[in-house]
Amino acid sequence: MLNKELIDFLKKFDTPTISNALDIYRGSRSADGYTKYPFISANKKLEPIVGIARTARIKASNPPILSPEEITSIRLKYYEYISKKFAEYPDASPICVIEDLDWPNPTGSFWGEVNVALHKGLGIAGTITSWLLRDLDAIDKNYQVLANGIGPSHAYVHVVEFNTEVNLLGLKIKPNDIIHADRHGAVIIPRDALKILPKAIQFMKDKEEIVIKASKEKDFNFEKLKIAWQKANSMTFWNYTVFEIIFFI
């Protein structure tokens, strides 16, 4: 259950830690389920964002073919859509997940002072997007935007569609997916993983601490590294033995 207690717990850990724990949940590594390209962070000091995906696709390189009235109607329906709470997880806030259809050559910025203010006011936990970010000195410093870059203009920005599957920097995200994101990137947390994720996180931290602690000893050498490595690799989670493939240092 993605309740407030679990959300607050998950916010204490960066996205690489969550990714490591998901490897434990799966029993192996994976090349799916996370973004593949770097983010620009609006505020590196903010904690990770955790919530439920509200998705949309936008475009800025060309003028929209719809009338101004139709464009306004779509934009307002988009705001209504992202602001809705979730019956399944009432404690979880939406995360705005926006695919830029111009990517990998983004042209405009949807994310600046005004939209950050609107989205924060609507109760959105944060935004991840393949679009551009602007108004760096003016945007609310307590709202996280993880964008693909920085730019000065909104160009012909308009919402094309929403509540649809998006491809965000190599990660396919569906509406209502559970997302954990920070300046390292974003991952999808499978619902079945929620129950064991806290234990998997602690397992990985305990495992890594064996080697980290050994490396800080004054007489640390290759022989001591081997001993610490073997000790860490002897740890098991369920009936799965974690060999060197799950070591992230």
Order of alpha helices (4+ residues) and beta strands (2+ residues): alpha-alpha-beta-beta-alpha-beta-beta-alpha-beta-beta-beta-beta-beta-beta-beta-beta-beta-alpha-alpha-beta-beta
